[in-house]
Amino acid sequence: MGKNVRMIETHMKSGRFLAETQGLCFREDKPGPDGQEDRIINVYDEVQYQEILGFGGAFTEATALNLSRISEELREKVMELYFDAEKGIGYNFCRSTINSCDFSEDFYTYDDVENDFELKHFTIAHDRQAIIPAIREAMKISEEMLLYSSPWSPPAWMKTNGKMSKGGKLKEECRQVWADYIARFLKEYEKEGIPVWGVTVQNEAKAEQGWESCHYSAGDERDFVTGYLKPALERNGVGDRKIFFWDHNKERLVERAQETLCSRHARDCFDGAAVHWYSGDHFGALEVFHRLYPEKYIIASEQCTGKGKTLEQSGERYAHDIIGDLNNWANAWVDWNMFLDEDGGPDHWKDEQKASGLPEEKIWVGESPIVYDRTRKELDIRSSYYYMGHFSKFIRRGAKRIGCSCFDADLETCAFLNKDGSIVCVVLNRTDKDKKLSLRFQKQLVDTELKGHSIATFLF
């Protein structure tokens, strides 16, 4: 048929990183004894599913500080690699934190003055040092950037346990001031030229950690949003911001949703759910949630790996989860830290683990897709960066997921229709075996092979 097909492949062992294979063209599909029937991947644009919001990572303080501490040349390179859609991988949907998180150098808030219910001492001066400059720089490159923000803990004086760590709950008498605090954060960021698109109510609302954490039951989260947060946002002129509940692992999403969205008013106050991957795949939970609440967004809001034992390990983990989430109605997929040093920092949570007596060898060290080696003063680009790019670079905002089917359970696939009419099909091979395949679309075929432990994106 003559229509060209772009095949972009990453195969770490052969040094092919988002590399294009030349000369692929569709040919006419002629069913018969040519051996094609048992290796076909079908793509169907007759059916469309959810719309894609985008892909990205988090502007943690660790990321921002590392960016501020390297040379201007390297910083520009990191920003280009992440946010430039042509030279990089086109991040356009990212996360920031409200107050400190585990990947901050220390605990901090925007108002530490005890019982400052009128927020007279509220200031985002801390964020102006590194976080806000990093976000602004990214926004200059990715003009379509959407940002959502999440709190790990309210200030200690608002909590039942009197500290930001180790869980605790928001005091009932502080629900209003905490809602006003979040609204103030949104307005102050807007003054800095950063319009925050949405918020999650609480990062990991069921977790109790040695770093910033806070408990919310489903009822707590529902009542806080319906009675305090949503009215505070509307009162302060930021009522159009999206609000997401849960922001935790997928395995309890459905039950959490049924308790949180139990009334018409509650359902109207939330725009969707945010989920993490740390308790396993549970892709079916996303499918059930969508069937129960089809109008709600699903954001895969945080996921990360430790240092991989093989070249492709972290990348394959990312791609497996992205495909599973997208095939089950997720609208966006957001990584955790974008830029850590070789020790997985800076952070303060490893200090908490050491203080608890945990042996050095058992302390988990996180990995980001791009790592800065402080000794060599060089960037290390990990497989997760390239694997993530197979989605973020080619599936653009506004794309619709479309149908696909695959001949082999060893291959994982998803397909999308971009607004410009281009079709994107991503195929992941996590096995040791090379796989011959024939991509089929509207009675046309293109034949190729996918190496073991590789990923390919097809565009046509």
N, C-alpha and C positions, 0 to 999 in steps of 0.2 A: 504493500500500500504506500510505502515511501515515507510515512510519517516518522520523524526522528523521535527517539526515546532517550532521555538523559538518565544514566545510571550513575549515581554517586555512592561510592563504597568506602567503608572504613574497615580495614583488616590490619590490626595493630602489628602482627608478627611480620608482615611483609612491608610495613612502613607506608601503607596507603591510608591517608587520613582525609576523609571527605574528598576523595579523589574521583574524578569523572572518567568513566569508560567511554571511549569514542566508538562511533560507527554502529550503534544499535538502531534498528529500524523495525517497525511493524511489518509483518507479512500477512497475507490472507490465511485465515484459519480454514483448513480443509480437513474435517474429521475423517479419520481413516486409520489404517495400520501403520502410522508413522511414529508411534511411541510417545505422542504428546499428551494423551489423555491422562496419564498417571503422574504428570508433573505440572499441572496447571494451577495458577493463581488467578482467579477471576476478580475483576473490578466492575462494579455495577453503579452507574451514576443515576439509575432510575429511582433509587431510594436515597433520601437524605435524612440525617439524624440531627444531633446537636450542633450548635455553632461554637466555634473555637474563639476564646478570648486571648489566648497567648501562652507564652512560656517564659520562664525567667528564674531568678534566684533572689536571695535576700541581702539587703543592705544592712547586715549586722555591723555593730561597732568594730568587730574584728576585721571584717572586710574593709571598712572605711579607714581604719587606722593603718592597715597594711598598705592601702593605696596612698595614704598621706606620707608614708615613710620611705617610699622608693623614688627613684629618679623620675623626672617628668617624662622622659622618653619611655620608660617601662610602664608608667601609669597610663599614658596615652595608648600604649599597645594593649594593655589589659582591657581598657574601655572599648577599643576597636574590636578586639576579639569577641567580646560579649555582645555589644550593642549595635554594631554596624551590620546591617542585613546583607551587605555585599562582601565586605572583607572579613566579617566575623559570622556569628551565628544568630544575630537578630533578636536578642532578648527584648521583649516589649511588655512583660507583665511581671512585676516584681513586688517584693515584700519588704517592709521595714518594721521596726519594733517601737512600741510605746513604752518608755522607760527602758531599763537595762534588761538583758537576757543573759543566759549562760555564756554566750560568746561576746561579752563585754569585759573590759579589763577589771571592772569592779561594779558593785551595786550603785545605781543612780536613779533618781526620779527628777521630775520637773518642779516638784514642790515638796521639800522635806520638812517644812515648818509644821510642827505638831498642831493639829486641829485648825488648820487654815481653811475653814469651810468656805470662805469667800474667794479663795485662790488668789489672794493679794500678792503672794510671792511666786506665783507660777511663772516659769521661764523655760524656754527651749534652748537657752544659751549653750548647754552641753552639746546639743546636736549640731550647732553651727560650727563646731571645731573640725569635725571630719565627716559626719554622716550626711548632712545637708549638702556640702560641696560635692560629695561623691554622687548623690542623686541628681543634682543639677547637671553635672558633667555628663551623666548617662542620658539625661533628658535632651541634651543638645544633640546627641548622636541619634537616639531613638525618639523622634518627635511624637510617636504614637504611644509612648510609655504610659501604662496604667500602674498605679501603686496602691497596694492595700497594706494596712498596718495592724499589728497584733500586740496586746499587752501580755507580758509574762507574770506580772504582779502589780497591783496598786502599791502606792507608798505604804511603808510599814505602819504608819499611824492610822491607816484606814482598815487594817486587818485584825482579825480576832486573835492571831498569834503574835502580833506586834513585830513581825519581821517579814521581809520579802520572800525569804526561802521557806522550805519545809511546809508547803501547802498553806493551811489556814484558810479563812474565808473572808470575804468582804463583809465588814460590819453593816448591819441593817441601817444604822443611822448615817452610814457613809455612802449609801447607794446614790443619793442625789449628787453629792459632791464628786463622786467618781464619774458619773455620767457627764457632769459639767466639765470635768477635767479632760475627758476624751474629746468632747466638743471643742474645748479650748485648743487642744493639740491640733485638731483638724484646721481650725481657723488660723492658728499661728503658722502652720506649714503652708497654708494658702498664701499668707502674706509673704512667705519666702519664695513664692512662685512655684510651689509644689502642691497641686490639688490632689489630695488623697482620694482615690476612687471608692474605697470601702474599708471596713474594719471587721476583724473577728472579735468576738466578745472576750475570749480568753484562750491563750495558747494552752493546749492539753489540759482541759478543764477537770480531768479526773486524776492528774498526776500530782504526786508529792515528791519534790526533788530537793536536793541539797543546794540548788540554785533557785532562781526566781520561779515561783509557782503559786497557784491559788485554786482552791476547790470551788466548783460550781456544780450543784445538781442540775438536772434538766429544768426543774421548777425554778431554781435560783436564776438560771440564765434567761428563761422565759420572762419571769417577773421583772428582772432588771431591765431587759430591753423594752418590754411593753409599757412598764410604768415609769421608767426613768431615762434610759438611753435614747430611745426613739423620740420622745418629747423634747429632750435636751438638744438633740441635733436639729430638730425642726425649729425650735425656739431661737437657735443660734445661726440660722440661715444655711445649715449644712444638712438639711433633711433628705437630700437626694443621695447621700452616701449609702452604699450597699452595706448590709449587716449580715454576717455569717455566724452560725452557731457551731459548737463542738470543737473544731480545730484539733482533732485528736484521731486516734487510730480507727480504721474502717470497721473493725469487727463488731462494734456496738452502735454503728451509725443509725440503723433502722429503729432500734428501740429508743435511742436518744431523740430521734426525730419525732416519733409518735408521742413522746412526753412533752417535747418542746413546742411542737406545732399542733397542740391539742385543741385549739379553738380557732375560729375564723380570724379573730383579731390577732392572735399570736402568729398565725400563718402569714398574715398580711405584713407583719412587722419585720420578718426575716426574708432575705433574698436568696439564701441558700445555705449549704453546708460546706465546711472545710474539713479535709481529711488528711491523715498521715499514713505512712506505710509500715510503721515499726512493729506491728503485730501480725504481719503476713499479708498475702495478696488480698483476699476477701473482695475480689472484684464483683462477685454476685451481690454483695451488699449495696453497691452503687446502683446496680440494675434494679433491685427492689426499691431502693429509695426513689429512683426516678419514676418508677411505676406509681408509687404512692403520691409523689409530689412533683409532677412533670414540669411545673412552671419554675422550679428552683434550680439555681446554678449548683454545680459541684466543682469545687476547686481542690485539687491535690496541692495542699498549701505548704507542706514541708516533708522532705526526705533527704537522707544523706547516708554515706557509707564511711567506714573506716578505711585504712590503707589496704588496698587489694593485694592479694598474693600473686595474681597473674596480671599481665598487661591489660587484659580486657575485662577483668572481673567487675570493677565498679561500673564501667560503661554498660555491660550486659544487664546488670541489676537495674540501672536506670531505664534502659530501653524496654525491658520486660514489664516494668511497672507502668511506664508511659502507655505502652500499647494496651495493657490490660485496663487501665483507667479510661483511656479514650474510647475503647470499644464498649465501655459500660457507662457512657454518658458524661464523663468529666469534660468540663469546658476549658480547664487550664491546668498546667502542671508546673509547680514551682519548686526548685531546688532550695537547699538551705544555704550555707555560707558560699559566697562566690570566690573569696580570695583569702586563704589561710597561709600561714607560714609553714615551714617544714615540720614543726612540732604540733601542728593543728591549732594554732592560736593566732593572736592573743585571746585569752579567755580567763575566767576566774573559777570555772567549775572544776577544773583539774585540781586546783588548790584545795577545794572542798573535799575531793576524793582522797587526796594525800593526807589531809587533816583527820580524816576518818580512819586512817590506818591501812587503806587499801594499798597493796604492793604495787610498785612502779609498773611491773609487767602486766598487771591487770587493768591499768588505767587506759580507757579507750581513747584513741587519738583520731579525730575526725579528718576527713579529706575533702577538699574542694576541687572542682574541675580544673582550676588553675591554682598552682601552689607557688609561693615565693620562697626560694632557698636563700636564706640570709647570708650563708657562708659564701656561696658562689655568686650571689647577687644576680640570679637568673630565674626565669620562669620555668616551671615544670608543668607541662600540659598533660593532664591525665586522660584516660580513655573516656571518662564520663563527659568531658567537654565535647569530644567528637561525636559520641553516640547521641548526646542531647541535641547537637546541631542537626542531626538527621531529621528532627522534628521542628525545632524552633526556626531554623533557617528557611524551610520550605513550606511549612503549613502556616499560613499567615492569618492574622486576625480577620474574622468574618468567614473563614472557611467552614464548610459543612462536612461532617463525617458522612461517607457514603458506604455502600455495601462492598464486601469482599469475601471470598472463600478461598481456602487453601487445601492442597492435596495432602499435606504432610503435617502431622502434629508437632514435628520437630521445628517447624518454621512458625514464627509469630508474625502476624500481618495486620495492618490497618490502612485505610484509604480515605482521601479527602478531596473535595472540590473547592479550589480557591475561588475568590470572587472574580478573578480575571479569566476564569474558565479552565485554568490549568489543573491537572489531576496529579495528586501525590500519592504514591503507594510505598509504604515502608515495610521492609521484610528483614526480620532478625533471625540469625542462625546461631544458636548457643551450643550447638553440638560440635564434635570433633570432625564430622564428615562434611566434605564438599557436597553441595546439593545442586543438581541441574534443575532448572525451572523454566516454565513458559508463562509469561505474563499475558493474560488474555483480556481484551477490551473490545466490545462491539465487533465480534467476529474477526478480530485481528490478534496476532500473536507476536511476541518478541521472545527469543530464546537466549538464555544466558546461564551462568553458574554462580552460585554464592559460596564462597569459601567457608570452611568451618570456623566458628568464632568470628563472625563478621556481621555487618549490617549494611543494607543498601536502601537507598531511596530512589524510586523511579518517578520521573516527571515527564509528562506528555500533554 
